[in-house]
Amino acid sequence: MGLLDILGTPQAFIIILLLFSFLPPILFLIWTRNTERYGREPWLIVIKVFVWGAVFSVIVAVLVSAALFQIYTSVAPAYVLFGSKQTLETLVLAVVIAPFVEEAAKALGVLGATSYMNKVQDGIVYGAASGLGFSATENLFYGVAFLVEFGPRASIMLIIIRSVSSTLLHASATSATGYGIGKRAVSGGATRVMPYYLLAVGMHASFNLLVSLSELYKGTIGDSAYLLVVAAWVFAIVAFGVARGRIMKGDRARPGQRWASH
């Protein structure tokens, strides 16, 4: 009996994909938000930023990426990263276009929460929230694509892998932009956000490059190419840990002061 037979219908499996896609990012969101011991961000605003990332930033990123990609070339389909046919066109999309566009789209949601930031690390929390929302929807898109092409098991496996790789990358990259936005909010506009946005773009591009090169060269170097994917995963996990470390450092920087939780 196949997995779809057990689940009953394809529609039921789509619901399963939805749960697998959104549950890990939501758990990471809770973990990140609760990293602050004092002055935790209000759940209503955190959820709004998450929804921005999951819905509006995805729409903006897809439309803008598609438009830019069509300017670059009309050969390959837009919005391809984990496809089975990596080309120069998809490499440019993954390493150049997508990081700039997606990080900007996710940052818009963080900017909308500026008035709620009274500590620098608040920007990290909202940045992670927007990134996690984006990753949840992206995971669902890729899961559905793999369901159609490779079947249910491959679809679930892909989402599980992305939940500890791409999901953490999106969270940590946008938290870098959020850190800059938080510094700007606390300093009254004296801090420039652009360097932190470019850092986010660099992180995103580096991750995508490692994954794309693995796909490009697996026919040349065989299984060794997957070491590049492992390197990308390690990068994402370490970056997420650094982001949480920044939040904890911000808490410790105010000895003796107790911020009331929202």
C-alpha positions as CSV (number, residue, x, y, z in Angstrom):
1,M,0.0,0.0,0.0
2,G,1.4,3.4,-1.0
3,L,1.6,6.5,1.1
4,L,-1.2,8.2,-0.8
5,D,-3.4,5.1,-0.2
6,I,-2.8,5.4,3.5
7,L,-3.6,9.1,3.5
8,G,-6.7,8.6,1.4
9,T,-6.6,11.4,-1.2
10,P,-4.1,13.7,-2.9
11,Q,-5.9,16.6,-1.2
12,A,-5.1,15.0,2.2
13,F,-1.5,14.8,1.3
14,I,-1.4,18.5,0.4
15,I,-2.6,19.2,3.9
16,I,0.2,17.0,5.2
17,L,2.7,19.0,3.1
18,L,1.2,22.2,4.5
19,L,1.8,21.0,8.0
20,F,5.4,19.8,7.3
21,S,6.2,23.1,5.5
22,F,4.9,25.4,8.2
23,L,5.3,23.6,11.5
24,P,9.1,23.6,11.7
25,P,9.4,27.4,10.8
26,I,6.7,28.1,13.4
27,L,8.6,26.1,16.1
28,F,11.8,28.0,15.1
29,L,9.8,31.2,15.4
30,I,8.7,30.4,18.9
31,W,12.3,29.4,19.9
32,T,13.7,32.6,18.4
33,R,11.1,34.9,20.0
34,N,11.5,33.3,23.4
35,T,15.3,33.6,23.2
36,E,14.8,37.0,24.8
37,R,14.2,36.6,28.5
38,Y,13.0,40.1,29.0
39,G,11.0,42.4,26.8
40,R,9.9,39.7,24.4
41,E,8.2,41.0,21.3
42,P,4.4,41.0,21.2
43,W,3.1,37.9,19.5
44,L,0.6,39.8,17.4
45,I,3.3,41.8,15.7
46,V,5.7,38.8,15.4
47,I,2.9,36.8,13.7
48,K,2.1,39.8,11.4
49,V,5.7,39.9,10.3
50,F,5.7,36.1,9.8
51,V,2.6,36.4,7.6
52,W,4.2,39.1,5.6
53,G,7.1,36.8,5.0
54,A,4.9,33.9,4.1
55,V,2.5,35.7,1.8
56,F,3.4,39.2,0.6
57,S,7.2,38.9,0.5
58,V,6.8,35.7,-1.6
59,I,4.5,37.4,-4.0
60,V,6.9,40.4,-4.3
61,A,9.9,38.2,-4.7
62,V,8.4,35.9,-7.3
63,L,7.1,38.8,-9.5
64,V,10.2,40.9,-9.3
65,S,12.5,37.8,-9.7
66,A,10.5,36.7,-12.8
67,A,10.7,40.1,-14.3
68,L,14.4,40.5,-13.8
69,F,15.0,37.0,-15.0
70,Q,13.1,37.6,-18.2
71,I,15.3,40.7,-18.7
72,Y,18.3,38.5,-18.3
73,T,17.1,35.6,-20.4
74,S,14.0,33.8,-21.6
75,V,15.6,30.4,-21.9
76,A,15.0,28.9,-18.4
77,P,11.9,29.0,-16.2
78,A,11.9,31.4,-13.3
79,Y,12.3,30.6,-9.7
80,V,14.4,27.4,-10.0
81,L,16.9,26.4,-7.3
82,F,16.6,22.7,-6.5
83,G,15.7,21.7,-10.0
84,S,17.3,18.7,-11.6
85,K,18.8,20.8,-14.5
86,Q,21.1,23.5,-13.2
87,T,22.3,25.8,-16.0
88,L,24.1,29.2,-16.1
89,E,20.7,30.9,-16.2
90,T,19.4,29.2,-13.1
91,L,22.8,29.8,-11.4
92,V,22.5,33.5,-12.0
93,L,18.9,33.4,-10.7
94,A,19.9,31.5,-7.5
95,V,23.1,33.4,-6.7
96,V,22.4,36.9,-8.0
97,I,18.8,37.7,-8.6
98,A,17.1,35.7,-5.8
99,P,19.2,36.9,-2.9
100,F,18.9,40.6,-3.7
101,V,15.2,40.4,-4.4
102,E,14.1,38.0,-1.6
103,E,16.1,39.8,1.1
104,A,14.6,43.1,0.1
105,A,11.1,41.7,0.1
106,K,11.5,40.1,3.5
107,A,13.1,43.3,4.9
108,L,9.9,45.3,4.0
109,G,8.0,43.3,6.6
110,V,10.7,44.0,9.2
111,L,10.6,47.7,8.5
112,G,6.9,47.6,9.2
113,A,7.6,46.6,12.8
114,T,10.2,49.4,13.4
115,S,7.9,51.3,15.9
116,Y,7.9,48.2,18.2
117,M,11.7,48.1,18.4
118,N,13.2,49.5,21.6
119,K,16.3,47.2,21.6
120,V,18.7,46.3,18.8
121,Q,17.9,42.5,19.2
122,D,14.3,43.2,18.5
123,G,15.2,43.6,14.8
124,I,16.8,40.2,14.8
125,V,13.6,38.6,16.1
126,Y,11.5,40.3,13.5
127,G,14.0,39.6,10.8
128,A,13.9,35.9,11.7
129,A,10.1,36.0,11.7
130,S,9.9,37.4,8.2
131,G,12.5,34.9,6.9
132,L,10.8,31.9,8.6
133,G,7.5,32.9,7.1
134,F,9.1,33.1,3.6
135,S,10.8,29.8,4.1
136,A,7.5,28.1,5.1
137,T,5.8,29.1,1.8
138,E,8.9,28.3,-0.2
139,N,9.0,24.8,1.3
140,L,5.4,24.2,0.4
141,F,6.1,25.3,-3.2
142,Y,9.0,23.0,-3.6
143,G,7.2,20.2,-1.8
144,V,4.3,20.4,-4.2
145,A,6.7,20.5,-7.2
146,F,8.5,17.4,-5.9
147,L,5.2,15.6,-5.3
148,V,4.2,16.1,-8.9
149,E,7.7,15.1,-10.3
150,F,9.0,12.5,-7.9
151,G,6.1,11.4,-5.6
152,P,5.1,11.8,-2.0
153,R,8.1,10.3,-0.2
154,A,10.5,12.5,-2.1
155,S,8.3,15.5,-1.4
156,I,8.3,14.9,2.4
157,M,12.0,14.2,2.4
158,L,12.8,17.5,0.6
159,I,10.7,19.5,3.1
160,I,12.4,17.8,6.0
161,I,15.9,18.6,4.6
162,R,14.9,22.2,3.8
163,S,13.5,22.6,7.3
164,V,17.1,22.3,8.8
165,S,18.8,24.1,5.9
166,S,17.0,26.7,3.8
167,T,14.6,27.5,6.6
168,L,17.4,28.4,8.9
169,L,19.2,30.3,6.1
170,H,16.2,32.5,5.5
171,A,15.8,33.2,9.2
172,S,19.5,34.1,9.8
173,A,20.0,36.1,6.6
174,T,17.0,38.3,7.2
175,S,17.9,38.6,10.9
176,A,21.1,40.3,9.7
177,T,19.0,43.0,7.9
178,G,16.8,43.1,11.0
179,Y,19.8,43.7,13.2
180,G,20.6,46.8,11.1
181,I,17.0,48.0,11.2
182,G,17.0,47.5,15.0
183,K,20.2,49.5,15.3
184,R,18.7,52.3,13.2
185,A,15.5,52.3,15.3
186,V,17.4,52.5,18.6
187,S,19.9,55.2,17.3
188,G,17.1,57.4,15.9
189,G,18.1,56.9,12.3
190,A,21.9,57.3,12.8
191,T,22.7,53.8,11.6
192,R,22.7,52.8,7.9
193,V,20.8,49.6,7.1
194,M,22.3,48.9,3.7
195,P,25.5,47.2,5.0
196,Y,23.4,44.7,6.9
197,Y,21.2,44.1,3.9
198,L,24.2,43.4,1.8
199,L,25.5,41.0,4.5
200,A,22.1,39.2,4.3
201,V,22.4,39.1,0.5
202,G,25.9,37.7,0.8
203,M,24.8,35.0,3.2
204,H,21.9,34.0,1.0
205,A,24.0,34.0,-2.2
206,S,26.8,31.9,-0.5
207,F,24.3,29.3,0.5
208,N,22.7,29.2,-2.9
209,L,26.0,29.0,-4.6
210,L,27.1,26.0,-2.6
211,V,23.9,24.1,-3.4
212,S,23.9,25.1,-7.0
213,L,27.6,24.1,-7.5
214,S,26.8,20.7,-6.0
215,E,24.1,20.2,-8.6
216,L,26.3,21.4,-11.4
217,Y,29.3,19.3,-10.6
218,K,27.8,16.1,-9.3
219,G,28.3,14.5,-12.7
220,T,32.0,15.4,-12.6
221,I,33.0,14.7,-9.0
222,G,30.3,12.2,-8.0
223,D,29.1,11.9,-4.5
224,S,31.8,14.3,-3.3
225,A,29.5,17.1,-4.7
226,Y,27.1,16.5,-1.8
227,L,29.8,17.8,0.6
228,L,29.0,21.2,-0.8
229,V,25.4,20.7,0.3
230,V,26.5,19.6,3.7
231,A,28.7,22.8,3.9
232,A,25.6,24.9,3.0
233,W,23.6,23.2,5.8
234,V,26.4,23.7,8.3
235,F,26.6,27.4,7.3
236,A,22.8,27.9,7.8
237,I,22.8,26.2,11.2
238,V,25.8,28.1,12.4
239,A,24.4,31.4,11.1
240,F,21.1,30.7,13.0
241,G,23.0,30.0,16.1
242,V,24.9,33.3,15.8
243,A,21.6,35.2,15.4
244,R,20.3,33.7,18.6
245,G,23.6,34.4,20.3
246,R,23.2,38.1,19.4
247,I,19.7,38.1,21.0
248,M,21.1,36.5,24.2
249,K,24.0,39.0,24.2
250,G,21.6,41.9,24.0
251,D,19.8,40.5,27.0
252,R,23.0,40.2,29.0
253,A,24.1,43.7,28.0
254,R,21.5,45.2,30.4
255,P,22.6,43.9,33.8
256,G,20.1,44.4,36.6
257,Q,17.4,45.7,34.3
258,R,14.2,43.7,33.9
259,W,12.2,44.4,30.8
260,A,8.5,43.7,31.1
261,S,7.3,41.1,28.7
262,H,4.7,42.3,26.1
